Amino acid sequence: MHRRDFVRYSAMLTAGVSLEFTAIAAWFNEDKERHLQFAAVSKKLQTDFLELLQWLKTNGWRSYLENELGVDLGLKGDKLVKELTAAIDPARLSALRTLNAGFDDFAGESLIQPGFPAYSLLFHTLASPRVRPQGVTAYPTLAQIDLLENYIYALSDWEQMKALYDVKPTDELVFAVFAYEYRPAFKTPHHLYADMVYSRTGIGRIGDQPANYDAINRCYTNKPAGEDKEMEKRVAVIPARYGLFLARKVDNESISLITSPSYKGAYDKDDRNDGSKTFLQPIRKIFNDDVLTGETKIKFIELHKSEKLKKLALSEGIVIEKGIRPTTRTSKDLVNPDPNLSNVGSSFLLMSQHAPLIRLAKEGTETLYFRVPKQEEAEYDNRYFTALATQEVEDVELLGSNANLRRRYNRYQAPRNQPLFVNITNKKDSAGTGFNPIPQANNFNFEDAVKEGTYVAPLFEDSICDGRVTVNTDGLKLEKINNIEPRCLPAFSIVTAPDFFPQVDPLDLAAFDIAPGTGTESHFYEGGVASLSTARIKPNPKMIDTKSDPTANTYLAVLSNPLKKNTTLSPEKLAIYKDPSSERGYDISGFLPDVASSVFAPGWDVTYCSLDDVHDIYVGTEGLGSPFVEDMKFCSALNGMWPATSPDAARTYQGGNEWDYRNPTAVPLLDEEIGLYKDGPSGKESWGWDGEQGPYLEKIKGQWKVNFTDLGRADAIDNALKGKLDMSQLRKLKSRELINRMECLKLCIATLPQKNFNPEKYNSRITAYTYLWLVSAEKVNWGKEDAAGLGIPANLVGKDKKWITDKANAKISGEGYLYVFSNSAADGNPEDKKPKAKEWTNNLKRRRLNCQKLYICQVTNDPTATKKIAWTEVDLKTGRVAWRVK
């Protein structure tokens, strides 16, 4: 490529950012005849790259690229470098983008664009999970992708990189560690093309099985390795990948940020006022055998801590037996120490040790027990169902008139400086060597015992922690880099709970949260879809020294460098890349903050804490429930407070909540996903994702009732200890499926007779405030297949289920759902302040609630369907139905 060609290409690269194009062009045109001078590549890296080319040949990648592009990867020396960096024939490149899946979101013009992996077709081919050519026999390892990445950066001359990024002499350059990944256009901040995406925070996840790299999807998956069906229920740890970069401090105009959509400002200190904040922009990766820094080996250093138990022991009213004080858990207890697993080329993988998700807490050989205090009701009720609440729980509610609903801002008045919830459903045994569950009975003896307290309960722990990842850069040779501080700025590292929906990110469901000015969009009575990437809160100062750091509040930001506009995209294609319901064709398992939930009360992935000043808040993990499954149970039961990571189990427990706020479901899970009870209409028995079983209809003495699991009696601790959590139920669910379920739910609530709580204030049919209880949900292709009718009793209407299950009886057409709703208000009358008691069943975990009204819905979100919903109110005395179609 001649310099004038490189100037033309560089001008294309820089479109879309605030660079002085004419100044850059003048710089490149100083010597129009001289060929581009590539930076020197170390002998070690050159040898490794040639080995990669041989691997490409052996496994079919080379022949694929040569046939498609007309290139020759068998050249040697300088001829090979020129072939790799030359512009690809435009006609062939256009055909590749048009005819070969996975290349339509590639933005470059050559096999390698020095310094820019995202514009290098060879890198895109190996790194994009959407590229799956026929004829290849193996997919690259992460180490091979890292190697190619290093080679691309190695070819970039530092002076030219400075020019392309318009680095001025006054710019402050720093070494910084970033978590980063290569993403298809669907998941980039700009959605224009596949790109490198960065954050100064990485999100790893705990698991009870070793990490499992899914080569075809180019990511780690939480599905354990192997094909054993029972093993699929378990969960593999998910590491976060980190790299060392040269970076500079910039404002938000120089980068592309993932920000909140229309519900901006919903919960916390989110991305408001980004224009006044300072960010770090990664410019060039630093790697092993990098000539730019003297071919020095990169040595990553991590430090992680878990202080949940230590902080719990400091809580008022918590007395640890035998006076034993839990100590801080450190990296040796939490992080996988094997350097062969953590050092992948020039990248670093921070991964949790695989261990039981929860286990008895011990200090040395001593099991930790504490004395459960009595329930206190003076300042606040220190019980939350069957958990001990160590501080008052903040209320979060919708405010405003129907015309302008909004969420209350989280004002951070109650930082979580110790675990907010602690399990107290178990009691030390008489021998003093173990524990037993508190006995349950067909009355409130169990609940009374929990309220009374004074017994000794075991403590449990998990591997959730936070920390830092850094590099000792003192040994780097910096002769070629001016105006840089050799000290490395670390990355913040969070290792948190498993992601039950790894294919769904919070922002994918943003349309179902508050839409300003509409007053009708909220699906979430509690919680919502706020993403951690939108929070502008500093990291744990005990892990990251952010004193006098202007970037302290942007560690959680997720960004990319939009140096090029992809002019090949049609408006239709761009719309697909921005549509969270579009089919992507690959599995994801991200580890940047946009795939994690923001802070709340207390939170799922993280929470907010403070040191001394209650307003000096930071992101940390010490305030999460102890252990995390205690949070899991409540977050799931209460409307799925963090719906993209914490599954919504509200319909499992809805009858157990107070009559005046039933916490209706927001993201419906199907009957088989939440578990079928053996005495239910299906006649089957299965266990749901959380080890529990869902509700069902039954007739008792002529009265239809909903039989459901009581939230207080459900035992997440026991289920976790016995391995009953089932990750296989939900890990494959994608945004498209959940969005369809939510759209159909919204249509049902908007169509059925109104039963909302707070009817004077919220007259519109808002999903978050409905009394309607989704008792049964199953997927059906209406008109093309019979329904299973899992939640339909055979004696509900007539003598069998054919009236609803036979495909000939479908009133609508298209893929959709069979939804069964019961009115769960107190005797059907919201003014009745004394609803009838919920009766216990013979199963000590289950109760019954009278069914006041019952609605059956056939519903679809198929855009081609002329009719979207058919519904009927079942006459509970006669069993008659009268369908209405809309």
Buried (B, 14 or more C-beta within 10 A) or exposed (E): BEBEBBBBBBBBBBBBBEBEEEEBBEBBEEEEEEEBEBBEBBEEBBEBBEEBBEBBBEBBBBBBBBEBBEBEBEEEEEEBBBBBBBBBBEEEBEBBBEEBEBBBBBBBBBBBBBBBBBBBBBBBBBBBBBBBBEEBEEBBBBBBBBBBBBBBBBBBBBEBBBBBBBBEEEBEBBBBBBBBBBBBBBBBBBBBBBBBBBBBBBBBBBBBBBBBBBBEBBBBBBBBBEEEEEBBBBBBBBBBBBBBBBBBBBBBEBBBBBBBEBBBBBBBBBBBEBEEBBBBBBBBBBBBBBBBBBBBEBBBEBBBBBBBBBBBBEBEBBEBBEEBEBEBBBBEBBBBEEEEEBBBBBBBBBBBBBBBBBBBBEBEEEBBBBBBBEBEEEEEEBBBBBBBBBBBBBEBEBEBEEEEBBBBBBEBEBBBBBBBBBBBBBBBEEEEEEBEEBEBEEEEEBBEBBBEBEBBBBBBBBBBBBBBBBBEBEEBEBEEBEEBEEEBBBBBBBBBBBBBBBBBBBBBBBBBBBBBEBBBBBBBBBBBBBBBBBBBBBBBBBBBEBEEBEBBBBBBBBBBBBBBBBEBBEEEBBEBBEBBBBEBEBBBBBBBBBBBBBBBBBBBBBBBBBEEEEEEBBBBBBBBBBBBBBBBBBBBBBBBBBBBBBBBBBBBBBBBBEBEBBBBBBBBBBBBBBBBBEBBBBEBEBBBBBBBBBBBBBEEEEEBBBBBBBBBBBBBBBBBBEBBBBBBBBBEBBBBBBBBBBBBBBBBBBBBEBBBBBEEBBEBBBBBBBBBBBBBBBBBBBBEEBBBBBBBBEEBBEEBBBBBBEBEBBBBBBBBBBBBBBBBBBBBEBEEEEBEEBEBBEBBBBBBBBBBBBBBBBBBBBEEBEBBBBBBBBEBEEEEBEEEEE
